[in-house]
């Protein structure tokens, strides 16, 4: 009888311990784009659970809205545009980047077939998701590269990247910033790629994983677990084509094998192995934004990014073991 009771006690203790180990965390992914692949793979392959997180994935397709939700405590972590994150810090918001989403601009500026040069965008309507988003920044880079000013084009805010393609195909806009898999769909539909920022753009942290310093300070282990899970998801995505394509297919709801393959290859080549937020890219953003904002001009990399968890995992050999 004593043995049975002991066994029951051990069972309940183990169950309680397991329940305690799984920390509830709400994580937002912001775009129907392959840039979310490390999060999608981490979810589909059970990596959040493996690293002790009871994750709730939320989809808020706007960095500004996601940051507001995070500041109010509705979510704990979010994908975010680095530019918006820096602006938020400059305005006094408690926002910090904890690891990379991607350090490249994996966007194509796609246009109607009759538009063949970036300079031809003058006076044209261009689709973005929202002002201040990565799509907005991508378009501004392309417009500047063409020698044009922002006032030379008309920007239409369309909410989600797939909406930009739909509006473009309907002839209601002339061009738009599209990320994979939507740019792959655009090519297949006969639209013209004016610029591929993934290969011909600057080193730019277009997507980061962010939280608040208050949450990170109070929950360092949860933050460490998020970085572990996303880092492992990133490694699996780069190494395993089948798993990567399956994740993209599920969340993008695409079936076309050519588009899925193209999307996978674009992101596999663009993702870094270790998810540091680019210091060079952040400093360039601070410099650019600081031209018009004295508060941002005074910021340093360490004021907007906390890479200690990535550094810690790298020193422990975590990323090497994943190869």
Buried (B, 14 or more C-beta within 10 A) or exposed (E): EEEEEEEEEEEEEEEEEEEEEBBEBBBBBBBBBBBBBBBBBBBBBEBBBEBBBEBEBBEBBBBBBBBBBBBEEEBBBBBBBBBBBBBBBBEEBBBBBBBBBBBBBBBBBBBBEEBEEBBBBBEBBBBBBBEBBBBBBBBBBBBEBBEBEEEBBEBBBBBBBBBBBBBBBEEEBBBBBBBBBBBBBBBEEEBBEBBBBBEEBEEBBBBBBBBBEEBBEEBEEBBBBBBBBBBBBBBBBBEBBEBBBBBBBEBBEBEBEEBBBBBBBBBBEBBBBBBBBBBEBBEBBBEBBBEEBEEBEEBEBEBBBBBBBBEEBBEEEBBEEBE
